[in-house]
């Protein structure tokens, strides 16, 4: 009987927890067409079993009860279980019924959206917001200029998380150096047949392989018009034949660093001004001008900048200068469209599809409300409204178990996947969009998820025939951009701590008002390969290192 009482206590506790969790979600915007009718039974099963991994499901639990005990089962505790579960079913029905709990002002507009209109809207209104020029302009204007100083970003390599973070950091140091000219970096070409081979300086292409350079240059000219940017050193006037000096931005006297990260971004310029005379002659610095330029070649650094030491408005806005090229963003939007069709419910927030109408309906945040309401652009990253992802849409997961990860001896499939599936179950997100590098790992994930009643989708499942033909012609890293664009829309995301793809996803989503702060400390005792280093209301990162933070990742 003690066994039954203990089980009853646990069932009541779990039912009560899930019941109140569901009630808390009743106020969230509901949509006209939802397919969550199985939500309450699934939650009941979770409450009754209180387990988190398939092998632990106690399928023989009922038969283990002594038959002689049946007359005594209807005790007060088990009666409480029944009451709690009935309430849970009622709450589940209230939340997930096809009858909305609140009127949906955008239901009719959604019904009339075509695929192309949907794609256009998703591309026009990124989840993470649009660039706000004002904080960037202020940062550029504060840096004291050194006319004639040319800051050249060295070539960089790696996946899209590495490339983005390295490029943004180099441009930041270029501004802080006082340079009036910045040369953009080139990208080492990854070998798709050997992912650990990221190319070298003899085998590079320009940034347009991944990024929208026209957007970057046009926006940069508006924010920092006094700092010219060039795609190549050969384009810079009077630079031909000028010998440059190489600098690793974190290796200068007087800098406080942690590994390669400059802790105090504000002190960097002082150290740089003291470094210059140690590498260039007094005459070179005295004569420095656009006609007699001085060249500094900045080595690529992945984790160079400590974002926490910067103005967050600048950090959030600056990262929005760097946008993936339109063809890849379009494929990502097409994949989200296909996912919506497969899942059968809205997966993109109203604030993304109908930003002007949404802002007019729900209004700007009180803290940002000026006298003229029309002056607030709630699409800017610095003025975003809540609810830019749907709360009950889909789970996003990034599985990093590819050949290069295995060679690095990183935590593998068995360390990552249980955590991801636990998150999906806990949040009742029965549809999972998976970004995985190999078909084998994706299929294994799909099978494990199906055992729990979860359905897994990949980009290969949701792209249409024409889009699929375009997708198949892409390189490894271009395909990863498609995944990145889809995962931004996830109701919740779980990723891998040693992947800058996952890190960038979590930090980028953290700019959304609904995300809240990181809730875990990387300094707590290490708990094993699945060690969690990030958790906010929208994302979790597992399999990190002890003391690892994401403060050096740009959003």
MARVOMI-864969 format. One line per 3 residues: number of its first residue (from 1); their letters; for each residue x, y, z of C-alpha. Coordinates in steps of 0.001 Angstrom, whole numbers, plus 500000, padded with zeros to 6 digits. Example, Ala and Ser with C-alpha at 12.3 -4.5 7.8 and 13.67 -1.06 7.14 Angstrom:
% MARVOMI-864969
1> AS> 512300:495500:507800 ~ 513670:498940:507140
***
This chain:
% MARVOMI-864969
1> XXX> 500000:500000:500000 ~ 502916:502308:500619 ~ 503855:501754:496990
4> XXX> 500406:502877:495860 ~ 500387:505889:498202 ~ 503798:506978:496922
7> XXX> 502666:506651:493324 ~ 499513:508598:494131 ~ 501493:511420:495725
10> XXX> 503715:511696:492670 ~ 500775:511544:490247 ~ 498949:514305:492128
13> XXX> 502089:516437:492117 ~ 502674:515961:488392 ~ 499006:516455:487476
16> XXX> 498857:519661:489504 ~ 502069:520960:487924 ~ 500947:520306:484355
19> XXX> 497406:521507:485089 ~ 498606:524916:486282 ~ 501105:525102:483422
22> XXX> 498243:524632:480976 ~ 496085:527202:482744 ~ 498907:529725:482474
25> XXX> 498803:529290:478726 ~ 495082:529962:478284 ~ 495726:533689:477873
28> XXX> 498144:533140:474992 ~ 496827:534060:471516 ~ 494850:531116:470068
31> XXX> 494316:530371:466416 ~ 491291:529236:464527 ~ 492815:526000:463286
34> XXX> 494701:523940:465862 ~ 495428:520225:466003 ~ 496264:519814:469656
37> XXX> 493311:517595:470648 ~ 495705:514883:471862 ~ 497496:517291:474186
40> XXX> 495571:516525:477352 ~ 495868:512696:477089 ~ 499560:513042:476394
43> XXX> 499994:515248:479423 ~ 497962:512824:481547 ~ 500247:509992:480491
46> XXX> 503265:512070:481459 ~ 501742:512930:484845 ~ 500822:509335:485603
49> XXX> 504212:507899:484739 ~ 506544:510764:485674 ~ 509387:509540:483476
52> XXX> 511553:511132:480831 ~ 513078:508464:478554 ~ 511494:505578:476609
55> XXX> 513359:502769:478336 ~ 512011:503949:481699 ~ 508288:503742:480848
58> XXX> 506883:501277:483456 ~ 504521:499441:481082 ~ 503963:496674:483655
61> XXX> 503092:499103:486443 ~ 499342:498306:486726 ~ 499905:494541:486717
64> XXX> 502404:494965:489547 ~ 499689:496097:491932 ~ 498498:493290:494275
67> XXX> 494990:492172:493303 ~ 494020:492002:496968 ~ 494576:495743:497225
70> XXX> 491927:496749:494701 ~ 489123:497258:497290 ~ 491319:499746:499114
73> XXX> 492614:501688:496090 ~ 489847:504286:496197 ~ 491486:506109:499033
76> XXX> 491490:509851:499396 ~ 494814:510099:497606 ~ 493671:508193:494543
79> XXX> 490430:510133:494539 ~ 492571:513257:494445 ~ 494415:511800:491461
82> XXX> 491129:511312:489607 ~ 489999:514866:490380 ~ 493351:516305:489319
85> XXX> 493359:514362:486058 ~ 489780:515373:485250 ~ 490731:519003:485812
88> XXX> 493780:518444:483638 ~ 491655:517129:480783 ~ 489308:520103:481114
91> XXX> 492230:522522:481084 ~ 493784:520732:478141 ~ 490512:520956:476238
94> XXX> 490212:524660:477039 ~ 493704:525343:475740 ~ 493892:523055:472740
97> XXX> 490340:522788:471461 ~ 489726:523853:467885 ~ 487373:526464:469334
100> XXX> 489621:529455:470150 ~ 489578:530824:473668 ~ 489935:534345:472335
103> XXX> 488980:535939:469031 ~ 491703:535868:466423 ~ 491797:539159:464511
106> XXX> 494178:537699:461916 ~ 492388:534426:461114 ~ 490816:535722:457914
109> XXX> 494074:537258:456706 ~ 495856:533946:457293 ~ 493303:532029:455248
112> XXX> 494024:534206:452240 ~ 497829:534055:452430 ~ 499461:532481:449392
115> XXX> 502827:530756:449593 ~ 504621:533670:447939 ~ 502911:536258:450162
118> XXX> 503867:534171:453197 ~ 507512:533952:452069 ~ 507652:537680:451337
121> XXX> 506283:538482:454794 ~ 508732:536173:456588 ~ 511685:537638:454677
124> XXX> 510539:541209:455201 ~ 510018:540783:458961 ~ 512815:538651:460498
127> XXX> 511995:537102:463880 ~ 515042:538789:465415 ~ 514046:542220:464102
130> XXX> 515515:544727:461684 ~ 518658:546783:462084 ~ 518365:549989:464098
133> XXX> 520919:552452:462707 ~ 520946:554884:465615 ~ 523026:552859:468138
136> XXX> 525494:551898:465398 ~ 525778:555481:464212 ~ 526468:556633:467764
139> XXX> 529205:554022:468214 ~ 530906:555000:464954 ~ 530770:558692:465801
142> XXX> 532325:558154:469242 ~ 535460:556535:467795 ~ 538190:559149:467147
145> XXX> 539258:558756:463525 ~ 542773:558135:462212 ~ 542581:559253:458556
148> XXX> 544570:556869:456404 ~ 544385:553876:458765 ~ 543268:550780:456851
151> XXX> 541901:547907:458909 ~ 541967:544667:456902 ~ 540116:541596:458205
154> XXX> 542126:538448:457546 ~ 540481:535410:455972 ~ 538238:533305:458197
157> XXX> 536971:529736:458194 ~ 534405:527407:459721 ~ 530639:527012:459710
160> XXX> 528101:529800:459618 ~ 528219:530355:463386 ~ 532006:530781:463296
163> XXX> 531963:532996:460228 ~ 529280:535349:461478 ~ 530785:535846:464920
166> XXX> 534308:536338:463515 ~ 533216:538843:460879 ~ 531140:540940:463286
169> XXX> 534007:541047:465801 ~ 536496:542175:463181 ~ 534230:544985:462033
172> XXX> 533719:546085:465644 ~ 537462:546331:466266 ~ 537798:548159:462948
175> XXX> 535425:550845:464219 ~ 537192:551068:467569 ~ 540627:551345:465940
178> XXX> 539659:554652:464328 ~ 540206:553279:460814 ~ 538696:555218:457947
181> XXX> 538842:552165:455675 ~ 537920:548545:456420 ~ 538596:545652:454041
184> XXX> 536114:542805:454406 ~ 537367:539278:455119 ~ 537298:536374:452697
187> XXX> 536055:532902:453540 ~ 537947:529624:453388 ~ 536057:527054:451315
190> XXX> 534924:524065:453371 ~ 535387:520595:451896 ~ 531890:519061:451952
193> XXX> 533437:515589:451776 ~ 535685:516261:454783 ~ 533939:518697:457111
196> XXX> 536956:519224:459325 ~ 538782:520735:456300 ~ 537721:524395:456435
199> XXX> 539974:525635:453651 ~ 542906:528050:453888 ~ 544058:531453:452681
202> XXX> 544971:530034:449260 ~ 541445:528784:448677 ~ 538933:531505:449568
205> XXX> 535818:533219:448246 ~ 534166:536489:449209 ~ 531398:536759:451773
208> XXX> 528622:536682:449190 ~ 528789:532889:449348 ~ 526621:533207:452488
211> XXX> 525777:536852:453109 ~ 523875:539678:451442 ~ 526795:542017:450815
214> XXX> 524685:544591:448987 ~ 522480:544937:452082 ~ 525520:545137:454335
217> XXX> 527349:547801:452336 ~ 524221:549906:451768 ~ 523281:549807:455458
220> XXX> 526854:550413:456587 ~ 527061:553555:454468 ~ 523991:554897:456275
223> XXX> 525313:554071:459742 ~ 529031:554850:459367 ~ 529458:556943:456201
226> XXX> 532938:558159:457211 ~ 534305:554585:457288 ~ 534615:553131:453797
229> XXX> 534315:549381:453295 ~ 535842:547435:450416 ~ 535512:543800:449371
232> XXX> 539187:543557:448463 ~ 542453:545326:449326 ~ 543038:545863:445616
235> XXX> 540102:548296:445581 ~ 541574:550584:448264 ~ 543149:553728:446769
238> XXX> 546926:554057:447243 ~ 547247:550761:449130 ~ 549045:548819:446427
241> XXX> 552557:547952:447575 ~ 551967:549046:451178 ~ 553274:546535:453678
244> XXX> 550982:545869:456622 ~ 551498:544685:460176 ~ 549556:541757:461597
247> XXX> 547621:542102:464842 ~ 545742:539593:466976 ~ 543246:541972:468628
250> XXX> 543499:540286:472033 ~ 547320:540288:472179 ~ 548256:543787:473225
253> XXX> 549857:544980:476440 ~ 547484:546086:479164 ~ 544399:544242:477909
256> XXX> 542318:542194:480314 ~ 541416:538977:478535 ~ 539920:535594:479292
259> XXX> 541479:533174:476814 ~ 541030:535147:473568 ~ 538138:537336:474721
262> XXX> 538720:541010:475454 ~ 536838:541489:478709 ~ 536503:545278:478653
265> XXX> 535735:546469:475148 ~ 536094:550092:476245 ~ 539808:549692:477094
268> XXX> 540750:548195:473739 ~ 541321:551509:471938 ~ 543843:552667:474564
271> XXX> 545844:549483:474104 ~ 545679:549803:470315 ~ 546947:553390:470342
274> XXX> 549905:552203:472412 ~ 550523:549247:470066 ~ 550707:551244:466823
277> XXX> 554043:553039:467543 ~ 555643:549684:468385 ~ 554997:548386:464860
280> XXX> 555175:551456:462598 ~ 557824:554138:462286 ~ 557153:557659:463589
283> XXX> 557294:558962:460006 ~ 554716:556429:458806 ~ 552315:557448:461549
286> XXX> 552996:561171:461146 ~ 552374:561037:457388 ~ 549416:558645:457652
289> XXX> 546632:559868:455360 ~ 544412:558554:452551 ~ 547323:559269:450225
292> XXX> 549837:557464:452453 ~ 547783:554749:454199 ~ 548932:552535:457068
295> XXX> 547720:548944:456906 ~ 546824:546750:459915 ~ 545909:543128:459143
298> XXX> 543589:541827:461876 ~ 543801:538088:462504 ~ 540497:536260:462670
301> XXX> 539228:535628:466210 ~ 536059:533681:466943 ~ 535410:534730:470544
304> XXX> 537133:538105:470646 ~ 534392:540420:471939 ~ 532745:540415:475356
307> XXX> 529212:541428:474500 ~ 528261:541911:478148 ~ 530637:544885:478396
310> XXX> 528847:546744:475578 ~ 525673:548766:475333 ~ 523086:546039:474585
313> XXX> 521243:548293:472148 ~ 524402:548601:470088 ~ 525269:544892:470321
316> XXX> 521783:543820:469231 ~ 521580:546382:466438 ~ 525119:545856:465106
319> XXX> 524543:542148:464545 ~ 521556:542912:462302 ~ 523871:544424:459688
322> XXX> 525012:540923:458815 ~ 522216:539157:456929 ~ 522247:535894:454997
325> XXX> 521715:536249:451250 ~ 518153:536423:449991 ~ 518161:533138:448080
328> XXX> 518957:531227:451289 ~ 516505:533217:453388 ~ 513821:532516:450810
331> XXX> 514463:528770:451003 ~ 514240:529000:454771 ~ 510870:530774:454531
334> XXX> 509673:528170:452004 ~ 510657:525447:454482 ~ 508598:527130:457225
337> XXX> 505642:527296:454830 ~ 506020:523596:454056 ~ 506273:522800:457766
340> XXX> 503028:524670:458442 ~ 501297:522653:455740 ~ 502569:519367:457193
343> XXX> 501764:520209:460811 ~ 498420:521801:459997 ~ 498549:524824:462271
346> XXX> 500075:528324:462365 ~ 503798:528231:463101 ~ 504731:531840:462287
349> XXX> 503569:534549:464651 ~ 501006:537157:463616 ~ 503525:539847:464546
352> XXX> 505761:538526:461746 ~ 503132:538035:459040 ~ 501128:541193:459810
355> XXX> 503517:543523:461674 ~ 501700:546814:461078 ~ 498279:545458:461962
358> XXX> 499705:543636:464978 ~ 501435:546762:466291 ~ 498250:548769:465781
361> XXX> 496180:546128:467598 ~ 498469:545526:470561 ~ 500451:548774:470642
364> XXX> 504115:549503:471363 ~ 505679:548747:474742 ~ 504832:551407:477324
367> XXX> 508511:552061:478026 ~ 509073:552975:474390 ~ 505916:554976:473773
370> XXX> 506712:558505:472529 ~ 504165:561271:472059 ~ 503784:560223:468429
373> XXX> 502930:556509:468408 ~ 503688:556270:464684 ~ 507332:557122:465465
376> XXX> 507858:553711:467094 ~ 508972:551085:464599 ~ 508262:547847:466431
379> XXX> 510085:545891:463726 ~ 513453:547255:464876 ~ 515509:544943:467062
382> XXX> 515579:547599:469769 ~ 511763:548029:469905 ~ 510362:544540:469442
385> XXX> 506935:543592:470777 ~ 506350:540250:472527 ~ 504984:537150:470776
388> XXX> 507329:536975:467781 ~ 507228:533183:467967 ~ 504080:531087:468385
391> XXX> 503863:529570:471882 ~ 502366:526202:470834 ~ 503931:525648:467409
394> XXX> 506931:523352:467128 ~ 510097:522324:468911 ~ 513407:523099:467200
397> XXX> 516485:520933:467767 ~ 520060:521024:466515 ~ 521756:517619:466590
400> XXX> 525537:517856:466183 ~ 526783:514314:465628 ~ 528524:514708:462265
403> XXX> 531920:513377:461210 ~ 533862:516458:462299 ~ 532138:516464:465708
406> XXX> 533084:512825:466204 ~ 536708:513560:465350 ~ 536679:516297:467988
409> XXX> 535400:513753:470562 ~ 532472:515959:471440 ~ 529469:514588:473382
412> XXX> 527487:512496:470940 ~ 523971:511461:470044 ~ 523233:509739:473361
415> XXX> 524209:512864:475305 ~ 522159:515289:473201 ~ 518959:513575:472137
418> XXX> 517495:512577:475539 ~ 517661:516240:476589 ~ 515958:517424:473411
421> XXX> 513122:514910:473668 ~ 512635:515709:477339 ~ 512150:519366:476442
424> XXX> 509613:518518:473737 ~ 507599:516338:476121 ~ 507727:518836:478961
427> XXX> 506385:521573:476670 ~ 503868:519363:474866 ~ 505431:520264:471520
430> XXX> 504596:517159:469522 ~ 506151:518383:466256 ~ 509940:518696:466086
433> XXX> 511959:520377:463357 ~ 515406:518792:463393 ~ 518622:520239:461998
436> XXX> 521011:517301:461638 ~ 524086:516901:459488 ~ 523579:513309:458347
439> XXX> 520529:511296:457204 ~ 521568:508478:459531 ~ 521422:510580:462711
442> XXX> 518173:512207:461551 ~ 516527:508826:460997 ~ 517654:507547:464375
445> XXX> 516248:510680:466015 ~ 512993:510263:464098 ~ 512590:506702:465381
448> XXX> 513376:507611:468995 ~ 510962:510551:468886 ~ 508187:508410:467389
451> XXX> 508410:506075:470396 ~ 507219:509028:472475 ~ 504470:510061:470072
454> XXX> 506524:512926:468619 ~ 506758:513654:464885 ~ 510062:514790:463392
457> XXX> 510510:516917:460285 ~ 513653:517970:458409 ~ 514059:520412:455563
460> XXX> 513999:517482:453142 ~ 510477:516666:454402 ~ 508992:520130:454023
463> XXX> 510534:521724:450918 ~ 508495:521529:447722 ~ 509782:519958:444533
466> XXX> 511145:523148:442948 ~ 512646:524368:446200 ~ 514183:520953:446795
469> XXX> 515969:521074:443456 ~ 517513:524429:444432 ~ 518393:523118:447890
472> XXX> 520237:520044:446573 ~ 522663:522276:444664 ~ 523782:524078:447828
475> XXX> 526990:523575:449772 ~ 527026:522190:453315 ~ 527064:525621:454984
478> XXX> 524419:527055:452644 ~ 522108:524191:453625 ~ 522754:525027:457275
481> XXX> 521413:528553:456677 ~ 518053:527062:455650 ~ 517886:525217:458986
484> XXX> 518890:528374:460855 ~ 516066:530375:459299 ~ 513467:527754:460237
487> XXX> 514693:527285:463807 ~ 514341:530998:464541 ~ 510557:530449:464455
490> XXX> 510566:527532:466926 ~ 508348:527800:469987 ~ 511299:526376:471872
493> XXX> 514823:525518:470729 ~ 517331:523051:472175 ~ 520896:522933:470903
496> XXX> 524438:521723:471379 ~ 526820:523690:473588 ~ 529979:523196:471539
499> XXX> 528426:524343:468279 ~ 528483:528030:467412 ~ 525383:527356:465266
502> XXX> 523417:526461:468408 ~ 525053:529208:470447 ~ 524192:531849:467850
505> XXX> 520609:530576:467646 ~ 520030:530799:471403 ~ 521649:534241:471728
508> XXX> 519814:535627:468716 ~ 516485:534440:470105 ~ 517415:535962:473465
511> XXX> 516809:539467:472071 ~ 513081:538688:471898 ~ 511058:540191:474760
514> XXX> 509606:536794:475701 ~ 513020:535185:476211 ~ 513905:536629:479589
517> XXX> 517381:536190:481126 ~ 519579:533124:481133 ~ 518464:531056:484136
520> XXX> 521474:528771:484667 ~ 524975:529468:485888 ~ 527859:527880:483962
523> XXX> 529865:528077:487191 ~ 527756:525558:489051 ~ 529253:522045:489566
526> XXX> 529808:520101:486364 ~ 527190:517366:485991 ~ 528455:515373:483001
529> XXX> 528433:515393:479184 ~ 524894:516833:478955 ~ 525858:519862:481127
532> XXX> 523417:522728:480505 ~ 524949:526168:479974 ~ 521945:528192:478799
535> XXX> 518229:528245:479537 ~ 515811:531075:478978 ~ 512108:531029:478121
538> XXX> 512786:530246:474460 ~ 515971:528160:474292 ~ 518229:525674:476071
541> XXX> 521824:524702:475310 ~ 523191:521347:476477 ~ 526531:519521:476351
544> XXX> 528536:522626:477190 ~ 531779:523026:479074 ~ 532118:524030:482700
547> XXX> 532436:527830:483054 ~ 531451:528275:479389 ~ 529308:531348:478759
550> XXX> 527733:532785:475628 ~ 528751:536370:476423 ~ 531196:536330:473503
553> XXX> 528513:535424:470937 ~ 526912:538216:468940 ~ 523124:537971:468616
***
